[in-house]
Amino acid sequence: MTKELTVPELSLVVLIGVTGSGKSTFGRAHFLPTEVISSDFCRALVADDENDQAATPDAFAVLDFIAGKRLAAGRLTVVDATNVQPEARKKLVALAREHDVLPVAIVLDLPERLCADRNASRPDRQFGPHVLRRQRDQLRRSLRGLGKEGFRNVHLLRSEEEIADVQIVRTKLFNDLRDQTGPFDVIGDVHGCRAELESLLEKLGYTLAYDDGRAVGAHHPAGRRAVFVGDLVDRGPDTPGVLRLVMGMVAAGDAYCVSGNHEAKLVRALRGKNVRVTHGLAESLEQLAAEPEDFRAAVEKFTDGLISHYVLDDGRLVVSHAGLVERYQGRASGRVRSFCLYGETTGETDESSGCRCGIRGRTTTAAGPWCCTGTPRCRTRSGSTTPCAWTPAAFSAAG
């Protein structure tokens, strides 16, 4: 039975295994030659001998450089080396984080005798048995901790038969919706204002669906879809009503939604974490406390599952709560998520336009860039002005 190994389309794949475990053969079988960077090849580049162990430091400097260039360009990269030492893997995980991609480990944990026989058949690999034994010991002591080291996916293969029957499945990142085209209605911070949201959707041509007198969805007859940019909750009089409506639209495929910083804080509060109950969170918690337990559980699951940003319409539309610089778009890391939720804080204010908030970056929509909430108009860093979305406001993008 074929075993499928999922690998994100943009990721750093780290092959792990003792010498003779078949890493290079595996790489050739499942990845493009240009995608695989071999430590042996890099040794040959710098020393004309792939077995010259004295060239190892320079070889890995070359490997890291090439891998970094590929990841910066948004290309899947595979590192073919033993990688049995924690320090070697630590550097690769750090490289993945530097470029905001996911690190994936594929471990070839074959029997020591098989690896020794393979090495014996290669005159260029006359390693003593102590080398193989040490590598095997390092590998075994590492297996349980790979997830904690930072690898997002860990795939373990333990036999020749298992390796022979593997299929690599390249998966899209959750933020990759480039195949989804508009028109989209990008809706700013709603902050618990259910009545205003319903009015806005009706003005945009959506037909609201009701259950027991409460709006639980909205569908556009022309196929338009809403994209909510987070901060659905807090401050307003009906956070549960807003969530019920948006959750219904997302479930029905009539909307997408990314997380705002208020959703992130609400999730922590619902889980009993110690958070400062400010900026309207108290109202949200009080309103949700009056709802059935199953609804609160659904809210927690929904808000916790919201991702940081979406790349839509073949990359022509990128949506996040606090804006996103180009180098982070379509990438996945804690740093990218933090930027999407909170922006790049500068501490600046723009008194000339009456904007009292700190400019935190900007969100680009079809109507232009906008930066903050709470005032009639505010000035972006580019100097242009656009209406603020301090009450629900929509920007339409005809994909």
N, C-alpha and C positions, 0 to 999 in steps of 0.2 A: 504494500500500500504506500503510495507516494506521500511523503511528508513535506508539507509546504512551510517554508521559512519566510516570514514576512519581513521585508526591508523597506523602510521609507525611501521614496524616490530621491530625496535629498538627505543623505546621511553619511556618516563615517563608519564603514564596516571594518571591524578589527577581527582578523582571523587569528585564532589562538590554538596552539598545539605544539607538541615537542617536535624536534627534527625527525623527519620521516613519517609524520602523520598524514601527509598528503595535502597540505595547505595550498601549495602552488598549483597542483593538479585541480583541486577544488576551485580555485580562483579562475583558472583558464576555462573550466567547464561552465561556469555560471555568470561570469562577468566579462565585459569587453576588455581586450588587452590594455587599452588606454586607461581603464578604470582601476587597474590593479598596480600598486606600487610595491615592489618586492625589495626587501632589505638586501637580498643577495645581489640583485641587479644594481642597486645603489652602491654596494661595495665594489662591483666591477667598474662602475663609472669612475670611482675615485682612486681605485688601486689596480685596475685591470685583472682583478682576481676576486671572484665572488666569495671565496673562502678565506680571504685574508682578514682574520679577526682583528688585527691591529688597525684596520681601516674602519672598524665598526662605528666609532663616534662620528667620523666624517660622513659615513654612509647614512646614518640616521639623521644628520643635519640636512642632507640632501632630501631624504625621504620626507621629513617634516616640512621642508620648503615647498616641495612639489604638492604634497597633500594640502597645505594651506592655500596655495594658488588655486587648486581645483575647487576646494570648498568655497573660497571667496567668489568664484565664478558660478557657484550653484550647481556643481557637478558631483554626482555620487562618487565616492572614493573608497577603495578597498586597500587596507594595509596588510601585506603578506610578510609576516615575521613570526617568530615563536611567540612573543608577547606573553610569556609565562610569568615574567617578573612583574609584581605590582607596580614598581616604579615606571616601567615601560608603558604599562596601560594608563597610569595616571597622566602621563604626558599626552597620550592620545585623547583621553577624555577631555583634558584641558584644551587641546586643539579644537575638538568638536565644539566645545562651549565658546571658544574664542570666535568661532564663525557661526554660532547660533544654529547648529545642526544637531541631530540626534545621533549619539554613538550606539552602535549595535555590535554585539559580540557573537561570533560563530565559533564554537569550540569543537575541535576534533580531538576527542579523548579516546584514542585507540589503544589496544593492549601494547604494553611495553615490548614484548617479544616481537610483535609484528613490525613495530617501528625499528627495532634493532636489526631485523632481517633486511628491511628495505635499505637501511644505511649501509649494511655490509655489502649489498649488491652494487653500491656506488663507490667507485675508487676515490672520488673527490670528497667523500664524507666519512673518513676514517676516524670518527670520534670514539673515544674510550667509553666503556659502559658506564663509567661514573658520570659522564656528561648527560647522558640520556636519563640516568636515574635521578640526577639532580633536577633536571627540567621536569620530569614526571612528578616529582615530589612538590615542586613549586606550583605546578598546574593543579594538582589535587587539593592543595591547601587554599587555592584561589577560587574554586568553583562556586562555593556557596556565597561568596562575597561580591560577585561581579555586579549584581544589581545595586548594592550599596556603594560601589565604586563610581556609579553614575551611568552604567549602560542601560539604555531604555528597554532594549530587547536582548535576551540571552538565549541563543539556540545551541543545544548540546547534542552532539552526534557521537555515538559510542561504538559503532561497528562499521565494517566495510559495506555491508548490505544497506545499512541505514544511509550512509553517505551516497551510495550509488542510486538511491531512490529518492533523492531530494529535489525539490523544485523551489527556486527562488521566486517569490511573488513580490513585486514592487508595488507598494501602496502609496496613495496620495496622502499628504498631511491633511489633518482635519481642516486646516485653514484654506486649503486649495479648492476653490469653487470656480476656477477659471472657465469651466465648461458651462456655467450658469450665466445666461444672458438676460438683460433687462427687458422691459423697463423696471427699474427699482425705485421705491420711495424710501429714502433714507431719513429716519425719524430720530430726532435728538432726544435729550433727557426728558423723560415723562414724569418722573418723581411722584408717583402715586396719584396723578391727576387723571383718573379714569374717564370722567365725563368729557374732559377736553380731548382726550385721545379718541374716544368714540366719535366726537364731532369732527375731528381732523380726518379720521378714516372715511367717514361718510362724505366729506367734502372732496376727498381724493377719489371717490367713486366705489369704495368698498361696500359690500353688503354684509352687515353684521348678523351673526348667528347668535341666538339666545337659548338659554336653558333655565327654566324656572325664573324668567325675568332678568337673568344676568348674561351679559355678553361673554361668549365663550369662543368666539372666532370671528374672522372677517375674511371674505373672499372677494377678489376683484374680477368682474366678469370678463375683462380684457386680458386677464392673466398677469397683471402687474403684481409685484411682490414687495412687501415692506422689509426693510433692513433696520432693526433697532440697534442703536449704538450704545446701549447700556444705560445704567442709572434709571432703571424702571421704578425703583423703590425709594422709600423715605420721603419725608416732608409733606406729601400730599395727603388728602383725606381717605384715599382708597387704594392703598398698595395691593391688597389681595385682588381687587377687581382688575387692576392693570395686569398683574401676573396671570390671572385666569384667562384674560383675553389674549395676551401675547403668547402664553404657553399653548393655547388652542391653535393660534395661527401657525406657530412653528411646527406643531405636531401634524397639522394638515398640509404643510408645505406651502403655506401662503406667506411665510415670513422667515427671515433669519434674525438671529440676535447674538451680539457679542456681549462680553461682560464689561461692566463699569466698575469703578472702585467701590460703589455702594453695594453692588451684588456680592463682591468679594468679602466685604465686611459683614454683610447679612449672613452669609454662609457660616462664617466663624462664630457669629452670635448664636445661630440656630444649633450649632454643635456644642454649645456651652463653653466656647473659648473665651478667654478674658479679653474683651474689647471695650474701648471707650464708647459709651452710648451717647453719641453726639450726631449732629447734622441730620436729624430726623429719624435716626434708627429706632429711638424709643417708640415713636408712633408706629413704625412698621411692625415692631415686635408686639405691641399692644393689639394692633389690628389682626395680625396673624394668630395671636393667642385665642381670638374669638372664632377662628375657623376650625373645621374638623381636623383631626390628627392626620388623616390620609392626605388632605390637601397640603398641610404643612410639610409632610414628608415629600410630596411631589414638588413643592417649591424648593426644598433643599436640594433635591436631585437635579432639578432643572438649572438652578443658579450655579450649582457646583460644576455642572457640565458645560457651562458657557465657555467658549474659547476666546482667545485674546483678539483675533482679527480675522477677517475674510479677504481673500483675493478673488475678485469676481470678474466676469466678462473678459476673459482672456488677458487679465492683468490690468485692464483699463480702469477698474474701480477697486480701491482698497479701503476697507471700513474698519475703524477701531474707535474706541471711546475717546482717547486723548490724543489721537494722531499717531503717525508712525513714519519714521524716516525711511527712505528707500532701501537702505542696506538691510533693514530688518524685515521687509515685506516678504511674506511667504516662508519665513523661518520659524524655528520653534526653540525657545529656551526661556529660562526664568527671566533673563534680562529683557527679552522681547515682550514677554507678558507684562512686566513691570512698566515698560515704556507705554504699552497700549493702555494700561489702566490709569497711570498717573502722569504720563508725559515726561518731558524734560524740564524739571522745575528750574526757573531762572530767578524767581523772586521779583521780576519786573512788574510794574503796573503802568497803565496808560491813562493818566489823569485827563489828558486832553480830550479823550473820547468818553470820559465818564466811566471807564471800566475799572472796577474796584478789585478785580481778581488778579492773581498772579498768572502771567501768561505761561502756559505749560506745553507749548508746542501747538500744532494746529491740525485740524482735520480737513482734508480736501474733498469736496463734493462737487457735483455738477454746478452748484451755485457759487462755487469758490471756496476759499479757506475760511474757517471760523474758529474761534479760540476759546470762548468762555461762555458762562451763563450768568444771568442775573441782571443784565442791563439792556436797554433798548437796542443799543448798537455798541460794538466794540471794535477796536483796531487790531488787526493781525500784524505779525512782524513784517509782512510784505507792504504794509501801509494801506491796503485796501480795507474797506469796511463792508460788512454784511450783517444782516439781522442776526441777533443772538437767539438761541433756542432755549430761553429760560422757561417758556411753556412749550408744549409739544409743537415742533415745527418740522416740516418735511422738505427735503431737497430731492428732486426727481432726477434720475439719470436714465436716459433712454439708451440702453446698452448697445 
